[in-house]
Amino acid sequence: MKNRLHLLLIVVFLFLNIVNTVAQELPLVNYSGESTPIRELKCTELQSALKEELYKNKQWKSLLERKKMAVGIVDLSDLNNVKFAGLNEDHMMYAASLPKIAVLLAVMRGIHDGEIVETEEIKNDLKLMISKSSNAAATRMIDLVGFEKIEEVLRHADHQFYDEASGGGLWVGKRYAKSGKRYPDPMKGLSHGATASMVCGFYYQLAIGKLIDRERSVEMLEILKDPALHHKFVNTLNRIAPDASIYRKSGSWKQYHADSALVWAPGRKYILVALVEDTSGESIIRNLVVPLEKVLEKASRMSCVN
């Protein structure tokens, strides 16, 4: 009898471990809810905590007040109460290579809709475009889908990653090459732009398997995972959370620096986005991680109701 009970306890323990492991996988297989627009998940208490923490740094405070810096965070520790907060989160800024995630989405949408045949060459280019930020691969993918298709996908009702009424959003209007015509965004004339809120929304939909559908979300997560470039957010995350899974795209050009990451590990389930216009932007973004984690640690004690 004791042996049977012991065996039963082992089976239950193993079962619970399997369930817990599955529940921790991305995209979240146990999520059956709808994808809520990211702005509807805003938590004012978290917003206040974010402002208080970042304003402790005089340089960051100055950049934020002059709209030379934008930040967005999403707490994913409780899927029944996802919390979003940001500073200048709807202010559209030049984002260099970060908007290559929009090209990734457009190509995946084209494959999903049967407009593009998925080949090994395309898979390889998508990985190069994201992991190593290859401009040549990005340009080939832009040429494959075209600017009109990218805009159509970004404005799609399922995503709404570009919307003039909400400050703009993600935009790709130029090949990542010296040659080629520009297709600037209607609001600011940017060729490669983003808002922190829309980038947060991109990763949020990915995490819950709602970016196109679960199958495509899995593919995009795999492409975004384990970036080859180890600067900005990743530089710090590799040090403080070496075992965390990181899904990420960044960008830099001259004084413009941007980074975005979906971080997934026990005790760390969140999204970080930062856009900075400053020559020291890379180090600023690198140094943001610890203060942002400090803010996110408080999120579990907040009673935000979305």
BADREN-228808 format. One record per residue: x, y, z of N, C-alpha, C in turn; residue in three letters. Coordinates in pm, whole numbers, plus 50000, padded with zeros to 5 digits. Example, Ala and Ser with C-alpha at 12.3 -4.5 7.8 and 13.67 -1.06 7.14 Angstrom:
<rs>
> n_xx_n_yy_n_zz_ca_xx_ca_yy_ca_zz_c_xx_c_yy_c_zz_zati
> 51319_49431_50780_51230_49550_50780_51320_49670_50780_ALA
> 51285_49775_50708_51367_49894_50714_51290_50003_50787_SER
</rs>
This chain:
<rs>
> n_xx_n_yy_n_zz_ca_xx_ca_yy_ca_zz_c_xx_c_yy_c_zz_zati
> 50084_49879_50000_50000_50000_50000_50088_50126_50000_MET
> 50192_50123_50085_50282_50237_50093_50355_50259_49961_LYS
> 50393_50145_49898_50463_50155_49769_50372_50217_49662_ASN
> 50244_50177_49663_50147_50232_49567_50128_50382_49589_ARG
> 50116_50421_49715_50099_50561_49748_50222_50642_49706_LEU
> 50338_50584_49731_50463_50651_49692_50470_50668_49541_HIS
> 50431_50562_49469_50432_50567_49322_50333_50671_49271_LEU
> 50216_50676_49336_50113_50772_49296_50162_50915_49315_LEU
> 50229_50940_49426_50282_51074_49454_50386_51114_49350_LEU
> 50468_51018_49309_50570_51045_49206_50504_51081_49074_ILE
> 50399_51004_49038_50327_51030_48913_50263_51168_48914_VAL
> 50200_51203_49027_50136_51334_49039_50240_51445_49029_VAL
> 50354_51425_49095_50462_51524_49092_50512_51546_48950_PHE
> 50535_51437_48879_50582_51446_48741_50480_51513_48651_LEU
> 50351_51478_48674_50244_51538_48594_50238_51689_48614_PHE
> 50246_51732_48740_50241_51874_48769_50360_51947_48709_LEU
> 50476_51882_48710_50595_51943_48649_50578_51961_48499_ASN
> 50518_51859_48436_50494_51866_48292_50396_51978_48261_ILE
> 50289_51984_48338_50189_52089_48318_50252_52227_48336_VAL
> 50334_52240_48441_50398_52369_48468_50493_52407_48355_ASN
> 50567_52307_48303_50661_52333_48194_50587_52380_48071_THR
> 50477_52311_48037_50398_52349_47920_50342_52489_47936_VAL
> 50296_52517_48060_50236_52649_48085_50337_52762_48068_ALA
> 50468_52727_48083_50570_52830_48074_50623_52849_47931_GLN
> 50581_52764_47840_50630_52775_47703_50568_52895_47633_GLU
> 50642_52946_47536_50591_53054_47451_50575_53002_47309_LEU
> 50469_53044_47239_50356_53122_47291_50274_53041_47392_PRO
> 50204_53110_47476_50136_53048_47588_50023_52957_47542_LEU
> 50044_52827_47557_49946_52730_47506_49817_52730_47587_VAL
> 49823_52779_47710_49705_52777_47795_49626_52907_47787_ASN
> 49664_52995_47694_49594_53123_47683_49484_53111_47579_TYR
> 49360_53131_47622_49246_53117_47532_49169_53248_47516_SER
> 49218_53353_47580_49148_53482_47572_49176_53556_47442_GLY
> 49116_53672_47430_49136_53755_47312_49260_53843_47331_GLU
> 49311_53893_47221_49424_53986_47226_49371_54127_47250_SER
> 49398_54181_47367_49351_54314_47403_49449_54419_47351_THR
> 49400_54527_47289_49492_54634_47247_49578_54678_47364_PRO
> 49706_54697_47339_49802_54720_47447_49766_54842_47532_ILE
> 49709_54946_47471_49677_55067_47549_49567_55041_47652_ARG
> 49483_54943_47625_49377_54909_47719_49430_54833_47840_GLU
> 49557_54796_47835_49619_54725_47947_49702_54819_48034_LEU
> 49691_54948_48007_49772_55045_48081_49733_55048_48229_LYS
> 49834_55047_48312_49816_55050_48458_49873_55181_48510_CYS
> 49789_55267_48561_49833_55400_48605_49929_55392_48723_THR
> 49909_55294_48810_49998_55277_48924_50138_55237_48878_GLU
> 50143_55148_48780_50272_55106_48725_50337_55222_48650_LEU
> 50253_55301_48583_50302_55418_48510_50370_55517_48607_GLN
> 50308_55538_48719_50364_55630_48820_50496_55577_48875_SER
> 50500_55446_48900_50623_55386_48952_50735_55395_48850_ALA
> 50701_55378_48723_50801_55387_48615_50858_55529_48607_LEU
> 50772_55626_48610_50817_55766_48604_50904_55801_48724_LYS
> 50860_55761_48842_50936_55791_48964_51076_55730_48957_GLU
> 51087_55609_48909_51216_55541_48905_51309_55602_48801_GLU
> 51259_55626_48680_51345_55676_48574_51382_55823_48593_LEU
> 51295_55899_48660_51325_56041_48684_51432_56060_48792_TYR
> 51474_55952_48856_51583_55962_48953_51716_55991_48882_LYS
> 51721_55954_48754_51840_55979_48674_51821_56110_48598_ASN
> 51904_56208_48625_51886_56342_48568_51895_56342_48415_LYS
> 51986_56261_48360_51999_56255_48215_51874_56196_48151_GLN
> 51824_56087_48210_51704_56024_48156_51583_56116_48169_TRP
> 51574_56184_48281_51463_56278_48303_51464_56386_48196_LYS
> 51580_56440_48167_51592_56544_48065_51553_56491_47927_SER
> 51602_56373_47893_51569_56313_47763_51420_56284_47751_LEU
> 51361_56235_47856_51217_56204_47855_51134_56331_47841_LEU
> 51172_56434_47914_51096_56559_47909_51109_56627_47773_GLU
> 51221_56606_47705_51240_56664_47572_51195_56570_47460_ARG
> 51135_56460_47499_51088_56358_47404_51199_56306_47314_LYS
> 51315_56290_47375_51428_56228_47308_51446_56083_47355_LYS
> 51349_56038_47434_51356_55904_47490_51213_55853_47515_MET
> 51189_55728_47482_51059_55666_47506_51081_55526_47562_ALA
> 50995_55487_47655_51010_55358_47722_50874_55291_47735_VAL
> 50872_55159_47719_50750_55082_47741_50783_54953_47813_GLY
> 50698_54912_47907_50716_54785_47977_50582_54713_47986_ILE
> 50587_54581_47985_50467_54500_48003_50497_54390_48102_VAL
> 50416_54380_48207_50430_54274_48307_50341_54157_48265_ASP
> 50402_54042_48238_50329_53923_48193_50325_53815_48301_LEU
> 50354_53851_48425_50360_53751_48532_50222_53694_48564_SER
> 50117_53770_48538_49979_53724_48562_49898_53753_48437_ASP
> 49866_53650_48362_49794_53669_48235_49652_53719_48255_LEU
> 49600_53703_48376_49467_53755_48405_49471_53903_48440_ASN
> 49590_53957_48452_49604_54098_48486_49735_54152_48427_ASN
> 49744_54148_48294_49862_54199_48224_49867_54350_48242_VAL
> 49985_54402_48270_49998_54545_48298_50097_54610_48201_LYS
> 50056_54721_48141_50141_54797_48050_50161_54937_48104_PHE
> 50283_54988_48088_50311_55126_48127_50419_55181_48035_ALA
> 50421_55312_48021_50522_55372_47935_50539_55520_47961_GLY
> 50647_55573_47909_50674_55717_47911_50704_55758_47768_LEU
> 50631_55856_47717_50638_55894_47576_50610_55774_47486_ASN
> 50529_55683_47535_50509_55556_47466_50440_55567_47330_GLU
> 50367_55679_47308_50301_55700_47180_50373_55805_47095_ASP
> 50494_55838_47134_50573_55935_47058_50659_55859_46956_HIS
> 50633_55879_46829_50702_55806_46724_50842_55862_46703_MET
> 50940_55770_46697_51080_55810_46683_51149_55726_46575_MET
> 51258_55779_46524_51337_55700_46431_51395_55581_46508_TYR
> 51385_55460_46451_51422_55341_46527_51520_55249_46455_ALA
> 51581_55298_46348_51687_55224_46277_51639_55083_46238_ALA
> 51707_54980_46288_51676_54842_46246_51565_54775_46326_SER
> 51522_54837_46436_51416_54773_46516_51291_54743_46432_LEU
> 51247_54832_46341_51125_54803_46263_51138_54686_46165_PRO
> 51252_54622_46162_51262_54500_46082_51164_54394_46131_LYS
> 51115_54409_46255_51012_54317_46303_50884_54333_46221_ILE
> 50863_54454_46166_50747_54477_46080_50762_54403_45947_ALA
> 50885_54397_45898_50913_54321_45774_50890_54173_45800_VAL
> 50938_54124_45915_50916_53985_45955_50767_53953_45956_LEU
> 50688_54039_46017_50544_54018_46025_50481_54018_45886_LEU
> 50521_54112_45801_50462_54121_45667_50491_53997_45584_ALA
> 50614_53947_45593_50649_53825_45519_50569_53706_45572_VAL
> 50558_53695_45704_50481_53586_45764_50333_53594_45727_MET
> 50282_53715_45721_50142_53732_45680_50125_53690_45534_ARG
> 50223_53725_45450_50217_53685_45310_50221_53534_45293_GLY
> 50304_53467_45374_50309_53320_45371_50177_53262_45418_ILE
> 50125_53318_45528_49998_53271_45584_49883_53286_45485_HIS
> 49883_53397_45410_49775_53424_45314_49796_53355_45179_ASP
> 49905_53282_45166_49931_53211_45042_49987_53296_44930_GLY
> 50033_53416_44965_50090_53508_44865_50240_53484_44844_GLU
> 50302_53420_44942_50445_53393_44937_50466_53245_44968_ILE
> 50553_53181_44891_50589_53042_44918_50710_53041_45011_VAL
> 50694_52977_45124_50801_52972_45223_50913_52880_45175_GLU
> 51031_52934_45160_51147_52857_45115_51258_52864_45218_THR
> 51358_52779_45202_51473_52782_45293_51547_52915_45282_GLU
> 51550_52971_45160_51616_53100_45139_51547_53210_45218_GLU
> 51414_53209_45215_51338_53310_45289_51357_53290_45440_ILE
> 51350_53167_45487_51372_53140_45629_51509_53190_45674_LYS
> 51608_53164_45591_51745_53204_45624_51757_53356_45627_ASN
> 51696_53423_45530_51701_53570_45527_51630_53631_45646_ASP
> 51517_53574_45687_51445_53626_45803_51529_53614_45930_LEU
> 51598_53502_45944_51684_53482_46061_51801_53579_46059_LYS
> 51864_53595_45942_51975_53688_45930_51931_53832_45957_LEU
> 51813_53867_45906_51759_54002_45923_51737_54036_46070_MET
> 51692_53937_46148_51661_53962_46288_51781_53937_46379_ILE
> 51839_53820_46371_51946_53783_46464_52073_53866_46445_SER
> 52116_53881_46320_52239_53955_46292_52211_54094_46234_LYS
> 52081_54127_46222_52038_54257_46169_52096_54286_46031_SER
> 52100_54183_45947_52154_54198_45811_52069_54293_45728_SER
> 52130_54401_45683_52059_54496_45597_52032_54438_45459_ASN
> 52124_54357_45410_52105_54294_45279_51985_54199_45281_ALA
> 51974_54119_45387_51862_54026_45400_51731_54103_45417_ALA
> 51734_54210_45497_51614_54292_45517_51568_54353_45385_ALA
> 51662_54401_45305_51628_54463_45177_51566_54360_45082_THR
> 51620_54239_45081_51561_54133_44998_51418_54104_45041_ARG
> 51391_54103_45171_51256_54076_45221_51161_54192_45193_MET
> 51212_54314_45203_51130_54432_45168_51093_54428_45021_ILE
> 51189_54395_44937_51163_54386_44793_51063_54274_44763_ASP
> 51066_54170_44843_50975_54057_44824_50830_54096_44848_LEU
> 50805_54172_44955_50666_54205_44991_50622_54343_44944_VAL
> 50712_54439_44942_50678_54576_44900_50626_54660_45016_GLY
> 50644_54791_45004_50604_54883_45110_50453_54885_45134_PHE
> 50377_54873_45026_50231_54877_45041_50180_54760_45125_GLU
> 50239_54643_45102_50199_54525_45179_50238_54541_45325_LYS
> 50357_54595_45349_50400_54616_45488_50304_54711_45559_ILE
> 50267_54820_45493_50172_54914_45552_50038_54847_45577_GLU
> 49991_54771_45480_49862_54703_45493_49860_54611_45614_GLU
> 49968_54537_45633_49977_54445_45746_49982_54521_45879_VAL
> 50061_54629_45882_50072_54707_46006_49941_54772_46045_LEU
> 49860_54808_45947_49731_54871_45974_49619_54768_45992_ARG
> 49647_54642_45968_49546_54537_45975_49474_54541_46110_HIS
> 49345_54518_46106_49264_54527_46228_49310_54431_46337_ALA
> 49371_54320_46297_49419_54223_46395_49541_54272_46470_ASP
> 49613_54369_46412_49738_54415_46473_49730_54561_46518_HIS
> 49692_54650_46425_49685_54794_46452_49818_54847_46506_GLN
> 49926_54812_46436_50058_54856_46477_50097_54990_46416_PHE
> 50010_55044_46331_50028_55181_46284_49890_55246_46275_TYR
> 49877_55359_46344_49748_55428_46349_49774_55575_46381_ASP
> 49743_55663_46286_49768_55805_46307_49700_55859_46432_GLU
> 49580_55808_46461_49505_55858_46576_49573_55824_46709_ALA
> 49664_55729_46705_49732_55686_46828_49880_55722_46828_SER
> 49917_55815_46742_50057_55860_46741_50146_55793_46640_GLY
> 50089_55708_46555_50170_55638_46456_50197_55496_46497_GLY
> 50324_55456_46499_50358_55320_46538_50475_55268_46459_GLY
> 50470_55139_46428_50577_55077_46349_50565_55118_46202_LEU
> 50679_55142_46139_50678_55182_45998_50810_55145_45930_TRP
> 50799_55091_45810_50916_55067_45725_50886_55128_45589_VAL
> 50962_55232_45552_50938_55303_45428_51064_55327_45347_GLY
> 51163_55242_45369_51287_55252_45291_51361_55120_45301_LYS
> 51421_55079_45189_51507_54961_45193_51625_54991_45286_ARG
> 51680_54887_45345_51800_54905_45428_51922_54901_45335_TYR
> 51925_55001_45247_52030_55013_45146_52038_55158_45104_ALA
> 52147_55195_45037_52165_55333_44993_52067_55370_44881_LYS
> 52035_55274_44797_51948_55303_44683_51802_55271_44714_SER
> 51714_55325_44633_51572_55296_44648_51491_55416_44691_GLY
> 51366_55418_44647_51276_55526_44682_51229_55515_44826_LYS
> 51190_55629_44881_51136_55633_45017_50984_55624_45012_ARG
> 50929_55564_45116_50785_55551_45134_50756_55595_45277_TYR
> 50772_55726_45303_50770_55776_45442_50635_55763_45510_PRO
> 50639_55756_45642_50514_55746_45716_50438_55878_45704_ASP
> 50305_55874_45704_50224_55993_45678_50234_56102_45783_PRO
> 50275_56068_45904_50275_56165_46013_50404_56246_46022_MET
> 50517_56176_46024_50645_56242_46048_50744_56227_45934_LYS
> 50706_56152_45834_50797_56133_45722_50914_56042_45753_GLY
> 50901_55959_45856_51009_55868_45894_51016_55749_45799_LEU
> 51136_55702_45776_51154_55584_45691_51154_55455_45773_SER
> 51206_55460_45895_51208_55344_45984_51170_55393_46124_HIS
> 51043_55383_46158_50996_55441_46283_50925_55342_46374_GLY
> 50907_55386_46498_50837_55303_46596_50790_55387_46714_ALA
> 50688_55338_46781_50650_55389_46912_50668_55274_47011_THR
> 50700_55307_47133_50722_55204_47235_50596_55121_47257_ALA
> 50480_55186_47252_50355_55114_47277_50328_55008_47171_SER
> 50349_55042_47044_50320_54947_46937_50420_54831_46936_MET
> 50544_54859_46973_50642_54751_46982_50606_54658_47098_VAL
> 50562_54715_47209_50513_54633_47320_50396_54545_47274_CYS
> 50307_54604_47196_50192_54530_47145_50233_54415_47056_GLY
> 50337_54434_46976_50390_54328_46889_50433_54208_46972_PHE
> 50513_54233_47074_50563_54122_47156_50453_54060_47242_TYR
> 50359_54141_47284_50247_54089_47363_50165_53990_47280_TYR
> 50134_54027_47156_50060_53936_47070_50139_53809_47041_GLN
> 50270_53823_47028_50356_53706_47009_50348_53612_47129_LEU
> 50359_53669_47248_50365_53589_47370_50239_53505_47390_ALA
> 50125_53560_47350_50000_53486_47370_49958_53410_47244_ILE
> 50045_53407_47143_50018_53329_47023_49913_53387_46933_GLY
> 49894_53520_46937_49790_53586_46858_49846_53670_46744_LYS
> 49977_53664_46721_50035_53741_46610_50019_53657_46483_LEU
> 49917_53686_46407_49863_53609_46295_49789_53487_46350_ILE
> 49864_53386_46394_49805_53272_46464_49916_53203_46543_ASP
> 49882_53097_46612_49981_53034_46699_50099_52977_46620_ARG
> 50070_52914_46506_50176_52855_46426_50278_52960_46382_GLU
> 50228_53073_46331_50319_53178_46286_50389_53245_46404_ARG
> 50319_53254_46517_50381_53311_46637_50501_53226_46680_SER
> 50484_53094_46673_50594_53003_46707_50714_53027_46616_VAL
> 50688_53040_46487_50796_53064_46391_50868_53195_46418_GLU
> 50791_53300_46444_50852_53431_46468_50931_53433_46599_MET
> 50879_53367_46700_50953_53359_46826_51086_53288_46807_LEU
> 51086_53183_46728_51209_53109_46703_51312_53196_46631_GLU
> 51264_53279_46540_51352_53369_46466_51409_53478_46559_ILE
> 51328_53526_46651_51368_53633_46742_51452_53586_46860_LEU
> 51453_53455_46884_51520_53401_47002_51672_53398_46985_LYS
> 51740_53415_47097_51886_53406_47103_51955_53496_47002_ASP
> 51943_53628_47018_52005_53722_46924_52157_53709_46920_PRO
> 52213_53731_46802_52358_53718_46784_52432_53842_46834_ALA
> 52361_53954_46844_52424_54078_46890_52398_54094_47040_LEU
> 52505_54117_47116_52494_54117_47263_52523_54254_47322_HIS
> 52445_54351_47278_52460_54485_47334_52326_54532_47391_HIS
> 52323_54657_47438_52201_54716_47493_52135_54626_47599_LYS
> 52004_54600_47586_51935_54519_47686_52005_54384_47708_PHE
> 52043_54320_47599_52098_54185_47607_52229_54180_47685_VAL
> 52309_54284_47674_52434_54289_47749_52409_54273_47899_ASN
> 52310_54344_47950_52278_54337_48092_52204_54208_48126_THR
> 52109_54168_48042_52031_54047_48069_52120_53923_48072_LEU
> 52219_53917_47986_52311_53803_47988_52386_53793_48121_ASN
> 52404_53908_48185_52476_53911_48313_52386_53878_48431_ARG
> 52266_53937_48434_52180_53919_48552_52080_53804_48537_ILE
> 52056_53760_48415_51961_53650_48392_52013_53560_48279_ALA
> 52129_53495_48302_52193_53417_48195_52109_53302_48141_PRO
> 52014_53253_48219_51933_53140_48175_51800_53181_48113_ASP
> 51774_53310_48107_51646_53357_48052_51643_53342_47900_ALA
> 51525_53313_47849_51504_53314_47703_51477_53459_47663_SER
> 51547_53506_47560_51533_53644_47515_51493_53645_47368_ILE
> 51382_53712_47339_51334_53730_47202_51349_53879_47174_TYR
> 51429_53913_47071_51473_54052_47068_51505_54108_46930_ARG
> 51482_54238_46914_51531_54311_46797_51570_54451_46841_LYS
> 51687_54495_46793_51737_54627_46829_51772_54705_46703_SER
> 51821_54826_46723_51864_54906_46610_51946_55026_46655_GLY
> 52042_55066_46573_52123_55186_46601_52166_55250_46470_SER
> 52162_55380_46468_52214_55459_46355_52245_55599_46406_TRP
> 52373_55635_46397_52418_55764_46449_52375_55780_46594_LYS
> 52298_55886_46626_52259_55909_46765_52129_55838_46803_GLN
> 52074_55760_46712_51946_55692_46737_51970_55547_46780_TYR
> 51916_55512_46895_51934_55377_46949_51799_55322_46995_HIS
> 51776_55195_46967_51649_55133_47004_51671_54988_47041_ALA
> 51590_54941_47134_51596_54798_47169_51458_54752_47216_ASP
> 51435_54624_47198_51308_54564_47239_51333_54419_47273_SER
> 51271_54371_47379_51295_54233_47421_51175_54176_47497_ALA
> 51144_54053_47465_51051_53972_47542_51137_53877_47622_LEU
> 51130_53887_47754_51216_53809_47844_51131_53706_47916_VAL
> 51179_53581_47915_51097_53473_47971_51183_53377_48053_TRP
> 51157_53373_48183_51226_53284_48276_51147_53283_48406_ALA
> 51170_53185_48493_51103_53188_48623_51132_53319_48695_PRO
> 51028_53390_48733_51044_53519_48801_51070_53635_48709_GLY
> 51082_53607_48580_51105_53713_48480_51017_53686_48359_ARG
> 50905_53753_48352_50815_53741_48238_50766_53882_48203_LYS
> 50836_53943_48108_50804_54082_48078_50855_54123_47940_TYR
> 50813_54242_47899_50855_54304_47773_50920_54437_47807_ILE
> 51034_54466_47743_51101_54594_47758_51119_54658_47620_LEU
> 51094_54788_47611_51117_54862_47487_51176_54998_47524_VAL
> 51280_55038_47451_51338_55171_47473_51383_55230_47340_ALA
> 51353_55358_47320_51397_55433_47203_51468_55558_47255_LEU
> 51589_55582_47210_51668_55694_47262_51737_55768_47147_VAL
> 51725_55900_47151_51799_55985_47057_51907_56058_47136_GLU
> 52024_55996_47141_52137_56052_47216_52261_55970_47180_ASP
> 52374_56037_47177_52498_55966_47140_52534_55856_47239_THR
> 52487_55868_47363_52516_55764_47464_52399_55666_47478_SER
> 52316_55659_47375_52196_55577_47381_52219_55429_47410_GLY
> 52328_55374_47357_52354_55231_47380_52374_55203_47529_GLU
> 52454_55283_47594_52479_55262_47737_52355_55296_47821_SER
> 52278_55395_47776_52153_55428_47847_52061_55308_47848_ILE
> 52043_55247_47731_51953_55131_47721_52006_55014_47803_ILE
> 52138_54995_47799_52200_54888_47879_52172_54910_48028_ARG
> 52180_55034_48071_52162_55065_48214_52016_55075_48257_ASN
> 51925_55068_48162_51782_55074_48195_51730_54944_48256_LEU
> 51791_54832_48223_51734_54701_48258_51708_54686_48407_VAL
> 51807_54713_48490_51792_54693_48635_51683_54784_48693_VAL
> 51682_54914_48663_51572_54998_48713_51434_54953_48664_PRO
> 51427_54908_48538_51298_54861_48486_51255_54733_48556_LEU
> 51348_54646_48584_51313_54525_48660_51265_54562_48801_GLU
> 51326_54663_48858_51286_54709_48991_51140_54754_48990_LYS
> 51101_54824_48883_50963_54868_48868_50870_54748_48847_VAL
> 50913_54656_48762_50830_54539_48731_50811_54449_48853_LEU
> 50908_54445_48942_50894_54366_49064_50779_54416_49151_GLU
> 50747_54544_49140_50638_54601_49218_50501_54570_49156_LYS
> 50502_54530_49029_50376_54511_48956_50286_54406_49020_ALA
> 50345_54299_49074_50265_54191_49134_50185_54238_49254_SER
> 50229_54348_49315_50159_54401_49434_50058_54509_49397_ARG
> 50045_54534_49268_49952_54637_49222_49819_54575_49182_MET
> 49712_54644_49211_49577_54590_49186_49514_54652_49063_SER
> 49592_54668_48960_49538_54726_48836_49433_54633_48778_CYS
> 49321_54687_48741_49214_54610_48679_49193_54665_48540_VAL
> 49219_54583_48438_49209_54629_48300_49065_54621_48249_ASN
</rs>
